[in-house]
Amino acid sequence: NRSSDLDKAADEVAEAVVHSDRLRYDSVSSDVSTESGVAAAAALGQGGGNFRKLNKDLHRASNHLPRFENMLNENLSHCEKRVKSAILELKTILEEREADLMIKLSAGC
């Protein structure tokens, strides 16, 4: 039973770390590539003479960056809390297991 609890807690830690990395990568890469792709398509479509539109797109993208940064920080904070919680649970399970083994060891002597 404790072994399965330990495995479950370890899986939660691994899942939280992977989820954190995935959120960080997906949020930044998809939004930046979409907006830069729109700007590049506009430049190519207008023959490069669409400076105002490109400037607006750049301004819009730079306005979105703080929002994405806040979203990323919130997700990172949430994942960090989950990892800490899982580590504390692991520590508790290991301490209980150690106590049980010490009792068995002293009873066996």
N, C-alpha and C positions, 0 to 999 in steps of 0.2 A: 504493500500500500504506500509506504513512504517512498519507495523507489519510483512508483508511478507519479507521486506528487513531485518528486525531484525532477523527473523527466518533463512533467507538465510545466513546471516553473522554468526550466531551461529552454523549453520550446517557446514560452512566452517572451523570454529575453531575446531570443534569436528573432522572433517575429517582430518585436518592437524595433529592433535595430534595422532589420530589412525594410520595414514599413517606413521608418524615418528616412533612410537613404532613398527609397523609391519616391516618397513625397517631395523630397528636396530636388531630385533630378527631374521628375515629371513636371512639377510646377514651373521651374525656371526654364527648362529647355523648350517646352511646348509653347509657352507664351512669348518668349523672345523670338523663337524661330517663326511663329505665325506673324508677328508684327513686322519683323525685318523682311519676311517674304512678301508681305503686302507692300511695303515701301519699295522693295526691289522691283516687284511687278509693275508698280505705278511708274517707276523711272524708265523701265524698258518700254512700257506701253506708250509713253509720251515722248520717247526719244531723248530723255534726260533733261528736257526743258521744264520740268515740273518741280522746280525748286521749292516753291511755297508748300505744295502738297507734301513733299518729302520732309520739309521742316516741321509741318504740322504733325505728320506721323511720328517723327522723332520726338517731338515735344509730348505727344500723347503717350508714347512708349515710356519716356522718362518719367511721366506722371504716374504711370502704373507701377513702376519699380518699387516705391516705398510700400504700396499696398501688398505687393507680392512678398516683399521682405518681411512685413508684419505677419502675413499669413504663414510664411516659412518659419518665423520665430515661434509663433503659436504652436504649430505642428511639432516643431522640434522640442519645445517645452513639454508638450503633452507626451511625446514619446519618451523623453527623458524621465518624466514621472513614472511612466509605465515600467521602464527599465529598472529604476530605483526600487519600485515596489516589488518587482519580480526578484531582484537581487536580495532584498530583505527577506522575502518568502523563502528563497533558497537557503539563506543563512540560517533561518529559523529551523527549517527542515534538517539541515546538516547538524545543527546543535542538538536537536532532539535525537537524531540517529546516533550521534556521538555519545550522548548520555545513555541511550539504550545499550550500546555496545560496551560501555564502561561497566554498566550493571551486570551484563552477561559475563564479561571478563572477570569481574571480581567474584561473581557467584560460582564460576567454573573453577577457581583456584582453591 
